[in-house]
Amino acid sequence: MTDLIPLADAHCLPRRGAEHRLPEARVRELLPDIPGWTLAEEGRALTRTFRFDDYYRTMAFVNALAFVAHREDHHPDLGVHYDRVVVRYSTHDVGGLSENDFICAAKADRLVA
């Protein structure tokens, strides 16, 4: 992925193997591009809680995010509640964070922008 393309406009590529795991320095470079997201699990995952006014809006976001996940073939772990969704990205096939996690986090942000 080139830094000239905004994360939300990029698309996920198949990532398998530890060679696709982002080094800590690259994670730190990309993190400012997705404000509101935090590192979890000793830097192996990204998380963010999205808050909504009601269950209807919460589920609308979940359904839109499911569409993005299907299209990108990169799926988050979700904690769905009445007025919030906890989203967690990590690339299991690389054992940590890949560029796909940052791309999808940016796409999730775009859904609520």
Secondary structure by P-SEA (a helix, b strand, c coil): cccccccccccccccccccccccaaaaaaaccccccccccccccbbbbbbbcccaaaaaaaaaaaaaaaaaacbbbbbbccccbbbbbbbccccccccaaaaaaaaaaaaaac
